[in-house]
Amino acid sequence: MADLSPIDLQKALNGMDYPADKKALVDCARRNKADDKVVSRLDGLKESSFDGPNEVQKAVFNG
């Protein structure tokens, strides 16, 4: 997803506590008023649980 930057993702997940499930990531992004493309991408992740922000970033940008 070329129009989503790692910085957008970091801002969306600011304040996130890990480990976290996909629903918690989406909720956090919405609380942080993330762009719809960020929320949609998080909601579409295949994995259901993440141990930290690096895992989320890998899942978002590497599938």
N, C-alpha and C positions, 0 to 999 in steps of 0.2 A: 504494500500500500504506500505509494510514493507520496501521497499528500498528507501523511501522518508522520510527524517527526518524533524522535525520542524525547525532545523537550516537551511537546504536547502531552505525551504519555506521563512524563514525570510530574507535570503540573496537575494532571487529572488525578493522579494517585498520591498527591501530597497528603501526608498524615495517615496513610494506610498502615495498619498493623498486620504483620505477617506471623504465622501462615494465614492465608486468606483464601476463601473460595471465590468462584467467579461472581456470584451474586454480590459479595462484599466489595469486589473491585468495581462493579458497575454502580453500586450505591455510592461509593466514595467518589467516583468520577462525576456522578450527577450532583452530589453535594458541592463539589469543586467547580460546578458550572462548566464542565468539559463540553467541547464541541460534540455534536451528534455523531460525527464520524469516529471519534474516540470511543464513545459509549457503545456504538454499534460493533466496533471491532472487538472490544472487551467482551461484549455479550456473545459474540460468535466464536470465542475460543473453544477449542476441543477439550483442553484440560479443565478439570474442575477444581483443582487445588494448587496453590502456589506457595513456595517457601520464602520467597523474597522478590524484590523488584527485578532482579536480573532474570529470574525465571519468567516473569510476566513479559519483559522486554523481548526475550528470545521467542516466546510463543507468539507475540504480536508481529514481530518483524521477520521471523524465520518460518512461521507456520508450525 
